[in-house]
Each structure stands twice: as C-alpha cells, then as structure tokens.
Amino acid sequence: MSTPPKRRDAARNRERLLDAAANAFREEGLGASVNVIAVSAGVNVATLYRHFPTKDDLVAAVLDTILEPVERARDQALAADAPVLAAFIHEAVREQRSHHGLVDALARDPATAPALSRLREPAVAIVEPIVERAHADGELRPDFGAEDVLVALRMIGATARPGLDVDRYIEVVLRGLRP
C-alpha cells in the first residue's frame, strides 16, 4: 500500500521549517530552540514535531539539504559538454552559496560532529562519478579522489566572501588538482 501524497500546505510547512532551522543553526548552532524555529517558520511547535518527531530528525533533514546543491552540481557537470571537474566545482560553488555559513557554523559546534560525520559517505558517493570521469579524461591527478575534491570545495567555500574573486580561487584549486 502506498502512502498518500503530502498536501501542498504540509510540504510548504516542511520547507519553511527546514529554512528556519538552517538559519537558526547558522546563527545559534544546534542549541537553537525548536519553539523559536517553529515561530520563525510561521507554524506551531506541534507542526514541527509532526514533520520531525525529534530535534535529531530536524538536524538530519537540514544536513540532508546541504548535499542537494552538490547533487545538482554533479548532475549538471556530468550533462555538460565541458571538462567535468571544472564544471562541477564552478557549479557546486555557485549552488552552495545558498548554504553559505551553515556548515562552518555547525562545524564550530562540538555537538554537531556526529551529525556532520554522517554526511561523509553520501557526499563521497555524490562526487565519485565526477572523479571517475575526471580521471578518465585526464583532468584529475590519479592520486586524488572524491574526498580530495570535497576538501577542495570546502577550501573554495572559504573564499565566498564579499570582495574576493571566487573564480580566481577556483582556478588556483583546479591547477592543484590537475595532473
């Protein structure tokens, strides 16, 4: 038996809760109050708990949204008629701007270490097809893998500040990744 589709208002509330939680975690870390998150999303706390029975479920859902831009960047890079690694990194950096600061804020909160570590395997799996194609095309050093590309993305993400030329730093990192 299949589950019925979510009502539009329920889907909208879930998205609003995820946005509010991401903002709260960015500003306050994981100590952010679920009551404040619910108010910020324009719903009551019962609605929050209907979507996310525990705060850990909410944290996990917010962390899952962090990988969505990387997935979109991967798919666009693989479909593009351009060097895959460069296309991926340019697109991933552009996509990640919507989550700018969230991973950094969560990384500063010692309570998030277990939650962030659960992203490692899915992130590697997302990037692996890029790495395979980049190796086959001679675009990536043979001794570099998916984790190296992910670290490179984090390094570039640190340059996503006003006044810095992100494209310049992308090119610097790409030169270091090439054979």
C-alpha positions as CSV (number, residue, x, y, z in Angstrom):
1,M,0.0,0.0,0.0
2,S,1.5,3.3,-1.0
3,T,1.5,6.4,1.2
4,P,-0.8,9.3,0.1
5,P,1.0,12.3,-1.4
6,K,1.7,15.2,1.0
7,R,-0.7,18.1,1.0
8,R,0.7,21.2,-0.5
9,D,0.5,23.1,2.8
10,A,2.3,20.3,4.6
11,A,5.1,20.3,2.0
12,R,5.3,24.1,2.2
13,N,5.4,24.0,6.0
14,R,8.2,21.4,5.9
15,E,10.3,23.6,3.6
16,R,9.7,26.6,5.8
17,L,10.7,24.6,8.9
18,L,13.9,23.5,7.1
19,D,14.8,27.0,6.1
20,A,14.1,28.4,9.6
21,A,16.1,25.6,11.2
22,A,19.0,26.2,8.8
23,N,19.0,29.9,9.7
24,A,18.7,29.2,13.4
25,F,21.5,26.6,13.3
26,R,23.7,29.0,11.3
27,E,23.1,31.7,13.9
28,E,23.0,29.8,17.2
29,G,24.3,26.3,16.5
30,L,22.4,23.2,17.4
31,G,21.3,24.8,20.6
32,A,18.7,26.7,18.8
33,S,15.2,26.3,20.3
34,V,12.6,24.3,18.3
35,N,10.0,26.7,19.6
36,V,11.9,29.6,18.0
37,I,12.4,27.7,14.8
38,A,8.6,26.9,14.6
39,V,7.7,30.6,15.2
40,S,10.2,31.7,12.6
41,A,8.7,29.3,10.1
42,G,5.2,30.6,10.9
43,V,3.9,27.3,12.3
44,N,3.3,25.9,15.8
45,V,5.6,23.5,17.5
46,A,3.1,20.7,17.1
47,T,3.5,21.1,13.3
48,L,7.3,21.0,13.7
49,Y,7.1,17.7,15.7
50,R,4.6,16.3,13.1
51,H,7.3,16.7,10.4
52,F,10.3,16.0,12.7
53,P,9.4,13.9,15.7
54,T,12.8,14.7,17.4
55,K,15.3,17.5,17.1
56,D,17.8,15.0,15.8
57,D,15.4,14.3,12.9
58,L,15.2,18.0,12.2
59,V,19.0,18.3,12.3
60,A,19.4,15.3,9.9
61,A,16.9,16.8,7.5
62,V,18.7,20.1,7.5
63,L,22.0,18.4,6.9
64,D,20.5,16.4,4.0
65,T,19.6,19.7,2.3
66,I,23.3,20.6,2.4
67,L,24.1,17.9,-0.1
68,E,21.3,18.8,-2.5
69,P,23.3,21.6,-4.2
70,V,26.3,19.2,-4.6
71,E,24.0,16.7,-6.3
72,R,22.6,19.3,-8.6
73,A,26.1,20.4,-9.5
74,R,27.2,16.8,-10.2
75,D,24.2,16.2,-12.5
76,Q,24.8,19.4,-14.4
77,A,28.5,18.8,-14.7
78,L,28.0,15.3,-16.0
79,A,25.5,16.5,-18.6
80,A,27.6,19.5,-19.7
81,D,29.9,19.4,-22.7
82,A,32.8,20.8,-20.8
83,P,35.6,19.5,-18.6
84,V,33.7,17.7,-15.9
85,L,35.8,18.6,-12.8
86,A,35.9,22.3,-13.6
87,A,32.2,22.4,-14.5
88,F,31.4,20.6,-11.2
89,I,33.4,22.9,-9.0
90,H,32.1,26.1,-10.6
91,E,28.5,24.9,-10.3
92,A,29.0,23.4,-6.8
93,V,30.4,26.7,-5.5
94,R,27.5,28.6,-7.2
95,E,24.9,26.3,-5.7
96,Q,26.5,26.2,-2.2
97,R,26.1,29.9,-1.7
98,S,22.5,29.2,-0.5
99,H,24.0,27.3,2.4
100,H,26.9,29.7,3.0
101,G,28.0,29.6,6.6
102,L,25.8,26.7,7.7
103,V,28.4,24.0,7.5
104,D,31.0,26.4,9.0
105,A,28.7,27.3,11.9
106,L,27.8,23.6,12.5
107,A,31.5,22.6,12.4
108,R,32.2,25.1,15.2
109,D,29.6,23.4,17.4
110,P,31.2,20.3,19.0
111,A,27.7,18.7,19.4
112,T,27.4,18.5,15.6
113,A,30.5,16.3,15.0
114,P,28.4,13.1,14.8
115,A,25.8,14.7,12.6
116,L,28.3,16.1,10.2
117,S,30.2,12.9,10.0
118,R,27.1,11.2,8.7
119,L,27.4,13.4,5.6
120,R,30.8,12.0,4.6
121,E,29.7,8.8,2.9
122,P,26.8,10.3,1.0
123,A,29.0,13.2,-0.1
124,V,31.7,10.9,-1.4
125,A,29.1,8.9,-3.3
126,I,27.8,12.0,-4.9
127,V,31.2,13.1,-6.1
128,E,32.6,9.7,-7.1
129,P,31.1,9.8,-10.7
130,I,32.8,13.2,-11.2
131,V,36.1,11.8,-10.0
132,E,35.8,8.7,-12.2
133,R,35.2,10.8,-15.3
134,A,37.8,13.4,-14.4
135,H,40.4,10.6,-14.0
136,A,39.3,9.0,-17.4
137,D,39.6,12.5,-19.1
138,G,43.0,13.2,-17.5
139,E,41.5,16.2,-15.7
140,L,42.3,15.0,-12.1
141,R,45.5,13.7,-10.7
142,P,45.4,9.9,-10.4
143,D,46.2,10.0,-6.6
144,F,43.3,12.3,-5.9
145,G,39.8,11.0,-5.0
146,A,36.4,12.2,-4.0
147,E,37.5,13.3,-0.5
148,D,40.2,15.4,-2.1
149,V,37.6,17.1,-4.3
150,L,35.3,17.7,-1.3
151,V,38.1,19.3,0.6
152,A,38.9,21.5,-2.4
153,L,35.2,22.6,-2.4
154,R,35.5,23.5,1.3
155,M,38.6,25.5,0.7
156,I,37.0,27.4,-2.1
157,G,33.9,27.9,0.0
158,A,36.1,29.8,2.5
159,T,36.7,32.4,-0.3
160,A,33.0,33.1,-0.8
161,R,33.1,36.4,0.9
162,P,32.3,39.9,-0.5
163,G,35.3,41.4,-2.2
164,L,37.1,38.2,-3.0
165,D,37.2,36.9,-6.6
166,V,36.0,33.3,-6.1
167,D,36.7,32.4,-9.8
168,R,40.3,33.2,-9.2
169,Y,40.5,30.8,-6.3
170,I,38.6,28.1,-8.2
171,E,41.3,28.3,-10.9
172,V,44.1,28.1,-8.3
173,V,42.5,25.0,-6.8
174,L,41.8,23.4,-10.2
175,R,45.5,23.9,-11.1
176,G,46.4,22.0,-8.0
177,L,44.1,19.1,-8.8
178,R,45.3,18.6,-12.4
179,P,47.9,16.1,-13.3
